[in-house]
Each structure stands twice: as C-alpha cells, then as structure tokens.
Amino acid sequence: MSVIDEWINPIYLEERVVEDLRQSIAAKPVVKYAVVDNFFREEKLDQLIEKHRTLQFSEEQDRMRDGKLLPYDGAVKFAKKDDFGAELFFDAEWQRYCCYLTGTQLQFPVDTEIKLRYHREDADGFWIHTDSVLRDMVVISYFNLGWTAADGGLLQLWRVDEELSDKAYSVDNPKGRLCFLEQKENEPKRITTRTPGGGFPDGKRHDLTLIDQIVPAYNRVFFCNFNESAAYHSVTPSNGKIRTGFVQWMFNRK
C-alpha cells in the first residue's frame, strides 16, 4: 500500500472525484482553491493529532522574519523527517497528487515546508497577506473537533477590486485582536488597506472584497494554487478555543 493509500480517504483517490475537484478549482474565477471534508483516514489523522499535542512550539520563530515582528500570532514547529506524518509530507506521490489536484505547475523534486501549528484560545487573528511571492501552492489541514463559525479562526479569502467604496473599512496597521475582520461577516465586505507583513508587494493601498470564509473544522483540508492568483487571505480571531492543524507549502526555489 502506498503512503497516500494509507493516509487519504479512498473516495479522494477515485479518478472521477479527483477530476471533479480539478475542474472545480480550475473554474474558480479568482482564487484557485478547494475545501474538502473528511479528507484523511481518521485513524491516521487522529494519530497525528495525538502526536501534535506533545510538540514543543516556538512563537518567536513564527512571528519573526528578517528581524521584524509579523502582524499575527501563532506558534509553530517545523516538521522534520523523523516526525510522525513525515512519511506523508515528504512523499513525492503526495506532493504530485496535491500539484495535480490544484493544477500547480512545479518541477520535481519540489521544495516543501511544513508547519505544525498551534493557536491559543483567544488568538488575535492573521492579518491579510499573500504567500505567493515565495510559494506556489499550499495545503492546510485542520484538527479541530466540534469547531463552528462562532468559534472564530475563519480562513478568509479576498480578491483585489480597484474601486474604492464609501463602505470600505480603511486600515493600515492594526494592533491586537483583528476584530474588524469579523464585522458584517454575513455581508460582502470591502477593506481599503496598505497591507503590512507580506501583503501587497508594491506597498500601495488597495481595495479588497471578501469572497469566502472557511470554518477550520476537524478533517477539513484547504488546497490552493498560488501560481494562478495571489490568493490574499486572513484569519479572524479565535473565541475561547485552541486551534491546531498543519500548513504545507510546495514551491521551486526562485
């Protein structure tokens, strides 16, 4: 049995299902992504979650880049090849599966970075940013049993709209909890911003419109192709629950 056979729900290895997901991602008008539920075999995911509870996390290494404090909170352990789950993360067949699913064009062997993540009960949230400058695709897996939208920690996706709106929230450099991300969450929302911390490469002010919010529920996986769009994203503050999961980026070093 291959590694992906051991880890992935067999439904998502069926050719018809894979092709349907590929077409769904390709048909997205802006951000090329998919949200998939019950993706991993539960026995493997639960083992990963149990090991995750024993990890030593470092907040500093996740918040510092080039000597600067990044405008979001969280703690992280970078996965190594002797960690549980490494047989999946570093497996070429898994990496090819993710690239094929998302339509991401990469040269193999790919470079990859895996962060096993931990966010405290009342995490401040992640500021709007893009990973596309250095990475080509991402897989995010969520570990959170019983999580609902009311618990916060929603992954938000944004598109750039160069039309200023009187209803836009104007934000330059927020501090503390990013509660403005939660305002009018059931309505189309526009934010006029000059994004700090890895946001807009040109450093200018832009207008953003919210296009989706994803609840970080147990065994939910988010796939996204950064080749096709910048995929600006943020995470709303958490409301009293610890949030965990992993993030895996794949890329060719530039």
The 8 nearest C-alpha neighbors of each residue, nearest first, counted from 0:
[[1, 4, 2, 5, 3, 6, 7, 9],
 [2, 0, 4, 3, 5, 92, 6, 93],
 [3, 1, 5, 4, 87, 6, 0, 86],
 [2, 4, 6, 5, 7, 1, 93, 87],
 [5, 3, 1, 2, 6, 7, 0, 9],
 [6, 4, 2, 3, 7, 1, 0, 40],
 [5, 7, 3, 40, 4, 39, 43, 2],
 [8, 6, 39, 40, 3, 4, 9, 38],
 [7, 9, 40, 39, 10, 38, 11, 6],
 [10, 8, 12, 11, 7, 13, 4, 40],
 [11, 9, 8, 12, 13, 16, 7, 38],
 [12, 10, 9, 13, 8, 16, 17, 7],
 [11, 13, 9, 10, 14, 17, 16, 8],
 [14, 12, 16, 11, 10, 15, 17, 9],
 [13, 15, 17, 16, 18, 12, 11, 19],
 [16, 14, 18, 17, 13, 19, 12, 20],
 [17, 15, 19, 13, 18, 14, 11, 20],
 [16, 18, 14, 20, 19, 15, 21, 11],
 [17, 19, 21, 15, 20, 16, 14, 22],
 [18, 20, 16, 22, 21, 17, 23, 15],
 [21, 19, 23, 17, 18, 22, 24, 16],
 [22, 20, 18, 100, 24, 23, 19, 25],
 [21, 23, 25, 19, 20, 24, 26, 18],
 [22, 24, 20, 26, 21, 25, 19, 27],
 [25, 23, 31, 32, 21, 26, 22, 27],
 [24, 26, 22, 23, 27, 21, 31, 102],
 [27, 25, 23, 24, 22, 28, 31, 21],
 [26, 28, 24, 31, 25, 29, 30, 23],
 [29, 27, 26, 30, 31, 25, 24, 228],
 [30, 28, 27, 31, 228, 158, 230, 227],
 [29, 31, 230, 228, 32, 27, 28, 227],
 [32, 30, 24, 224, 27, 223, 25, 29],
 [33, 31, 223, 24, 222, 30, 224, 34],
 [32, 34, 222, 221, 24, 35, 223, 20],
 [35, 33, 221, 220, 222, 36, 219, 32],
 [34, 36, 220, 219, 38, 33, 221, 37],
 [35, 37, 219, 38, 218, 220, 34, 217],
 [38, 36, 218, 39, 219, 35, 8, 40],
 [37, 39, 36, 8, 218, 7, 35, 219],
 [40, 38, 7, 8, 6, 41, 37, 44],
 [39, 41, 8, 7, 6, 43, 42, 44],
 [40, 42, 44, 43, 45, 39, 218, 37],
 [41, 43, 45, 44, 40, 46, 39, 6],
 [44, 42, 46, 41, 45, 40, 6, 47],
 [43, 45, 47, 41, 46, 42, 48, 39],
 [46, 44, 48, 42, 47, 43, 41, 49],
 [47, 45, 49, 43, 44, 48, 50, 42],
 [46, 48, 44, 50, 45, 49, 51, 43],
 [47, 49, 51, 45, 46, 50, 44, 52],
 [48, 50, 46, 51, 52, 47, 45, 53],
 [51, 49, 47, 52, 48, 53, 46, 54],
 [50, 52, 48, 49, 53, 54, 47, 115],
 [53, 51, 50, 49, 54, 48, 55, 47],
 [52, 54, 51, 50, 55, 49, 48, 56],
 [55, 53, 51, 52, 56, 50, 76, 115],
 [54, 56, 53, 57, 76, 75, 52, 51],
 [57, 55, 75, 76, 74, 54, 58, 117],
 [58, 56, 74, 75, 59, 60, 76, 55],
 [57, 59, 74, 61, 60, 73, 75, 62],
 [60, 58, 62, 61, 57, 63, 74, 68],
 [61, 59, 63, 62, 58, 57, 75, 64],
 [60, 62, 59, 58, 63, 75, 74, 73],
 [63, 61, 69, 59, 68, 60, 58, 64],
 [62, 64, 68, 67, 60, 61, 66, 69],
 [65, 63, 67, 66, 68, 62, 69, 60],
 [66, 64, 67, 63, 68, 69, 62, 60],
 [65, 67, 64, 63, 68, 69, 62, 60],
 [68, 66, 64, 63, 65, 69, 62, 196],
 [67, 69, 63, 62, 70, 64, 66, 196],
 [68, 70, 62, 196, 71, 63, 67, 64],
 [71, 69, 196, 126, 68, 72, 125, 195],
 [72, 70, 125, 69, 126, 124, 123, 73],
 [73, 71, 123, 122, 124, 125, 62, 70],
 [74, 72, 118, 58, 117, 75, 61, 71],
 [75, 73, 58, 117, 57, 56, 116, 61],
 [76, 74, 116, 56, 57, 115, 114, 61],
 [75, 77, 115, 56, 114, 78, 57, 116],
 [76, 78, 114, 113, 115, 75, 79, 112],
 [79, 77, 113, 114, 76, 82, 115, 80],
 [80, 78, 81, 82, 77, 85, 113, 83],
 [79, 81, 85, 82, 78, 89, 86, 83],
 [80, 82, 79, 85, 83, 78, 84, 86],
 [83, 81, 79, 85, 80, 84, 78, 86],
 [82, 84, 85, 47, 81, 50, 86, 80],
 [85, 83, 86, 87, 82, 88, 47, 78],
 [86, 84, 88, 80, 87, 82, 83, 89],
 [85, 87, 84, 89, 88, 90, 2, 83],
 [86, 88, 90, 85, 84, 89, 2, 93],
 [89, 87, 85, 90, 86, 84, 93, 113],
 [90, 88, 87, 85, 86, 91, 80, 94],
 [89, 91, 87, 93, 92, 88, 86, 94],
 [92, 90, 94, 93, 95, 89, 108, 109],
 [91, 93, 95, 94, 90, 96, 3, 2],
 [94, 92, 96, 90, 91, 95, 3, 97],
 [93, 95, 91, 97, 96, 92, 98, 90],
 [96, 94, 92, 98, 93, 97, 99, 91],
 [95, 97, 93, 99, 94, 98, 100, 92],
 [98, 96, 100, 94, 95, 99, 101, 93],
 [97, 99, 103, 95, 101, 100, 96, 102],
 [100, 98, 102, 96, 97, 101, 95, 103],
 [99, 101, 97, 21, 98, 102, 96, 17],
 [102, 100, 98, 103, 99, 224, 21, 97],
 [103, 101, 99, 100, 98, 104, 224, 21],
 [102, 104, 98, 101, 224, 105, 99, 226],
 [103, 105, 102, 98, 106, 226, 99, 135],
 [106, 104, 103, 107, 251, 109, 250, 98],
 [105, 107, 109, 108, 251, 104, 250, 110],
 [108, 106, 109, 105, 91, 251, 110, 95],
 [107, 109, 106, 110, 91, 105, 251, 94],
 [110, 108, 107, 251, 250, 106, 111, 249],
 [109, 111, 250, 251, 249, 108, 252, 112],
 [110, 112, 249, 248, 250, 109, 113, 247],
 [111, 113, 248, 247, 114, 249, 110, 77],
 [114, 112, 247, 78, 246, 77, 248, 115],
 [113, 115, 77, 246, 245, 76, 116, 75],
 [116, 114, 245, 76, 75, 244, 77, 78],
 [115, 117, 75, 244, 245, 243, 114, 74],
 [116, 118, 243, 74, 242, 73, 75, 119],
 [119, 117, 73, 242, 241, 122, 74, 243],
 [118, 120, 241, 122, 121, 117, 242, 240],
 [121, 119, 240, 241, 239, 122, 237, 238],
 [122, 120, 237, 239, 238, 119, 123, 236],
 [121, 123, 237, 119, 236, 124, 120, 118],
 [124, 122, 176, 236, 177, 175, 72, 121],
 [123, 125, 236, 235, 234, 122, 177, 71],
 [126, 124, 71, 234, 233, 127, 235, 72],
 [125, 127, 233, 71, 70, 128, 124, 234],
 [128, 126, 233, 232, 231, 198, 125, 194],
 [129, 127, 198, 231, 197, 232, 126, 233],
 [128, 130, 231, 131, 198, 229, 230, 197],
 [131, 129, 132, 134, 133, 128, 229, 197],
 [130, 132, 134, 225, 229, 133, 129, 135],
 [131, 133, 130, 134, 129, 229, 200, 135],
 [132, 134, 131, 130, 135, 250, 253, 252],
 [135, 133, 250, 131, 130, 136, 132, 249],
 [136, 134, 225, 250, 226, 249, 131, 224],
 [135, 137, 224, 225, 249, 223, 248, 134],
 [138, 136, 248, 223, 247, 222, 249, 139],
 [137, 139, 222, 247, 221, 246, 248, 140],
 [140, 138, 246, 221, 220, 245, 247, 137],
 [139, 141, 220, 245, 244, 219, 246, 221],
 [140, 142, 244, 217, 215, 219, 218, 143],
 [143, 141, 217, 244, 243, 218, 144, 48],
 [142, 144, 217, 216, 146, 141, 242, 243],
 [145, 143, 217, 146, 216, 142, 218, 141],
 [144, 146, 143, 147, 216, 217, 150, 142],
 [147, 145, 216, 144, 143, 150, 215, 148],
 [148, 146, 149, 150, 145, 214, 216, 151],
 [147, 149, 150, 151, 214, 153, 146, 152],
 [148, 150, 147, 151, 238, 146, 237, 152],
 [149, 151, 238, 148, 147, 237, 146, 152],
 [152, 150, 237, 153, 149, 148, 238, 236],
 [151, 153, 237, 235, 236, 234, 154, 150],
 [154, 152, 214, 235, 234, 213, 151, 212],
 [153, 155, 234, 213, 212, 233, 152, 214],
 [156, 154, 212, 233, 232, 211, 234, 153],
 [155, 157, 232, 211, 210, 231, 209, 212],
 [158, 156, 209, 231, 210, 208, 232, 207],
 [157, 159, 208, 207, 160, 209, 210, 231],
 [158, 160, 207, 206, 161, 208, 157, 205],
 [161, 159, 206, 162, 207, 158, 208, 205],
 [160, 162, 206, 163, 159, 205, 207, 164],
 [163, 161, 160, 164, 206, 205, 207, 159],
 [162, 164, 206, 161, 165, 167, 191, 160],
 [163, 165, 166, 167, 162, 189, 206, 191],
 [164, 166, 167, 163, 168, 189, 169, 191],
 [167, 165, 164, 168, 189, 188, 190, 163],
 [166, 168, 189, 190, 164, 165, 191, 169],
 [169, 167, 190, 191, 170, 189, 166, 192],
 [168, 170, 191, 192, 190, 167, 171, 193],
 [171, 169, 192, 172, 168, 191, 173, 193],
 [172, 170, 193, 192, 194, 173, 169, 195],
 [171, 173, 170, 195, 174, 194, 193, 70],
 [174, 172, 171, 170, 177, 175, 70, 176],
 [173, 175, 176, 172, 177, 70, 123, 71],
 [176, 174, 123, 177, 173, 71, 178, 124],
 [177, 175, 123, 178, 236, 124, 174, 122],
 [176, 178, 179, 124, 123, 180, 175, 236],
 [177, 179, 180, 181, 176, 236, 182, 235],
 [178, 180, 182, 181, 177, 168, 176, 235],
 [181, 179, 178, 182, 235, 177, 184, 234],
 [180, 182, 179, 178, 184, 235, 183, 177],
 [183, 181, 184, 179, 180, 178, 188, 185],
 [184, 182, 186, 185, 181, 188, 187, 180],
 [183, 185, 182, 181, 186, 188, 187, 180],
 [186, 184, 183, 187, 182, 188, 181, 212],
 [187, 185, 183, 184, 188, 209, 182, 189],
 [188, 186, 209, 189, 208, 185, 210, 184],
 [189, 187, 209, 208, 186, 190, 183, 167],
 [188, 190, 208, 167, 207, 168, 209, 191],
 [191, 189, 168, 167, 207, 206, 169, 192],
 [190, 192, 206, 169, 205, 168, 167, 207],
 [193, 191, 170, 204, 171, 205, 194, 169],
 [192, 194, 204, 171, 203, 205, 202, 195],
 [193, 195, 198, 192, 199, 171, 127, 196],
 [196, 194, 198, 197, 193, 172, 70, 171],
 [195, 197, 69, 198, 70, 194, 128, 126],
 [198, 196, 128, 195, 129, 199, 200, 130],
 [197, 199, 128, 194, 129, 195, 196, 200],
 [198, 200, 202, 201, 194, 197, 203, 128],
 [199, 201, 202, 198, 197, 132, 203, 129],
 [200, 202, 203, 199, 198, 204, 193, 194],
 [203, 201, 199, 200, 193, 204, 194, 198],
 [204, 202, 201, 193, 205, 199, 194, 200],
 [203, 205, 193, 192, 191, 202, 206, 194],
 [206, 204, 192, 191, 193, 203, 207, 161],
 [205, 207, 191, 160, 161, 190, 159, 163],
 [208, 206, 159, 190, 189, 160, 158, 157],
 [207, 209, 189, 158, 157, 188, 210, 159],
 [208, 210, 157, 188, 156, 211, 187, 189],
 [209, 211, 157, 156, 208, 158, 212, 155],
 [212, 210, 156, 155, 209, 213, 157, 154],
 [213, 211, 155, 154, 153, 156, 214, 210],
 [212, 214, 154, 153, 215, 155, 211, 34],
 [213, 215, 153, 216, 148, 147, 154, 212],
 [216, 214, 141, 213, 153, 143, 152, 219],
 [217, 215, 143, 146, 214, 219, 141, 144],
 [216, 218, 143, 142, 144, 141, 219, 215],
 [219, 217, 37, 141, 142, 36, 38, 220],
 [218, 220, 36, 217, 141, 216, 35, 140],
 [221, 219, 140, 35, 139, 34, 218, 36],
 [220, 222, 34, 139, 138, 33, 35, 140],
 [223, 221, 138, 33, 32, 137, 34, 220],
 [224, 222, 32, 137, 136, 31, 225, 101],
 [223, 225, 136, 31, 226, 101, 103, 227],
 [226, 224, 135, 136, 131, 228, 227, 229],
 [227, 225, 135, 224, 228, 103, 136, 131],
 [226, 228, 225, 224, 31, 229, 30, 29],
 [229, 227, 225, 230, 30, 226, 29, 31],
 [228, 230, 131, 225, 231, 129, 227, 130],
 [231, 229, 228, 30, 129, 232, 225, 156],
 [232, 230, 129, 157, 128, 229, 156, 127],
 [231, 233, 156, 127, 155, 128, 157, 230],
 [232, 234, 127, 155, 125, 126, 154, 128],
 [235, 233, 154, 125, 124, 153, 152, 155],
 [234, 236, 124, 152, 153, 180, 151, 181],
 [237, 235, 124, 123, 152, 122, 151, 177],
 [236, 238, 151, 152, 121, 122, 150, 239],
 [239, 237, 150, 121, 151, 240, 120, 236],
 [238, 240, 120, 121, 237, 241, 150, 119],
 [241, 239, 120, 238, 242, 237, 150, 121],
 [240, 242, 120, 119, 118, 243, 239, 117],
 [241, 243, 118, 117, 240, 143, 119, 244],
 [244, 242, 117, 116, 142, 118, 141, 143],
 [245, 243, 141, 142, 116, 140, 115, 117],
 [244, 246, 115, 140, 116, 114, 139, 247],
 [245, 247, 139, 114, 113, 138, 140, 115],
 [248, 246, 113, 138, 137, 112, 139, 114],
 [247, 249, 137, 112, 111, 136, 134, 113],
 [250, 248, 111, 136, 110, 135, 134, 137],
 [249, 251, 135, 134, 110, 109, 252, 111],
 [252, 250, 110, 109, 253, 105, 106, 249],
 [251, 253, 250, 110, 133, 134, 109, 249],
 [252, 251, 133, 250, 134, 132, 110, 135]]
